[in-house]
Amino acid sequence: MQRWSTLGTRVSAVVIYDQHMTAKQFCAALAALKLSQVEAANLLGITDRTARRYAAGDAEIPLPTAKLLGLAVAGKLSVTDIKKA
């Protein structure tokens, strides 16, 4: 089970993933990583519009995206590591 807790802009992730990230969690993860929606879109290989839809709750955030952001927030991956991949 994926467990997310949001405290201000900090997000803690337990690395057991079986559910999707919410829009609020997506926004908190971006804030914790100091990424704008445009920067996150470029990093994740999605369009700016898709990132806006994730943030607004208008589109479901795919599990791989949730995993990647969760690992980055947990300090297991850096934004630089993701950019290199």
C-alpha positions in Angstrom: 0.0 0.0 0.0 1.3 3.5 -0.9 1.2 5.9 2.0 1.6 9.6 1.5 1.5 12.2 4.2 1.5 15.9 3.4 2.8 18.4 5.9 2.9 21.8 4.3 5.1 21.3 1.2 6.9 18.2 2.6 5.9 14.8 1.4 7.0 11.5 3.0 6.7 8.3 0.9 6.9 4.8 2.0 8.2 2.9 -1.0 5.4 0.4 -1.3 3.3 1.4 -4.3 -0.1 0.1 -5.0 -2.2 3.2 -5.5 -2.0 6.4 -7.4 -1.0 9.8 -6.2 -3.7 12.5 -5.7 -3.5 16.0 -7.2 -2.7 17.4 -3.8 0.2 14.9 -3.4 1.4 15.7 -6.9 1.5 19.4 -6.0 3.2 18.8 -2.7 5.8 16.6 -4.4 6.6 19.3 -6.9 6.9 21.9 -4.1 9.2 19.6 -2.1 11.4 19.1 -5.2 11.2 22.9 -6.0 9.8 22.2 -9.5 7.2 24.2 -11.4 4.6 22.4 -13.4 6.5 23.2 -16.6 9.7 21.9 -15.1 8.0 18.8 -13.9 6.4 18.2 -17.3 9.8 18.5 -19.0 11.4 16.1 -16.4 8.6 13.6 -16.7 8.3 13.7 -20.5 4.7 14.9 -20.5 3.1 18.0 -21.8 2.6 21.2 -19.7 -1.1 20.6 -20.1 -0.9 17.1 -18.7 1.0 18.4 -15.7 -1.7 21.1 -15.2 -4.4 18.4 -15.4 -2.6 16.2 -12.8 -2.3 19.3 -10.5 -5.9 20.2 -10.9 -7.1 16.6 -10.4 -8.5 16.4 -13.9 -6.4 13.4 -14.9 -5.2 10.4 -13.0 -1.5 10.4 -12.2 0.0 7.1 -13.6 1.6 4.8 -11.1 5.1 5.1 -12.7 4.9 8.9 -12.3 3.9 8.6 -8.7 6.7 6.1 -8.0 9.3 8.4 -9.7 8.2 11.5 -7.8 7.9 9.5 -4.5 11.5 8.2 -4.9 12.8 11.7 -5.7 11.0 13.2 -2.6 12.3 10.4 -0.4 15.8 11.2 -1.6 16.4 7.9 -3.4 16.7 9.7 -6.8 17.8 13.3 -7.5 16.2 15.5 -10.2 19.7 15.3 -11.8 19.5 11.5 -11.9 16.1 11.7 -13.5 17.3 14.2 -16.1 20.2 11.8 -17.0 17.9 8.8 -17.5 
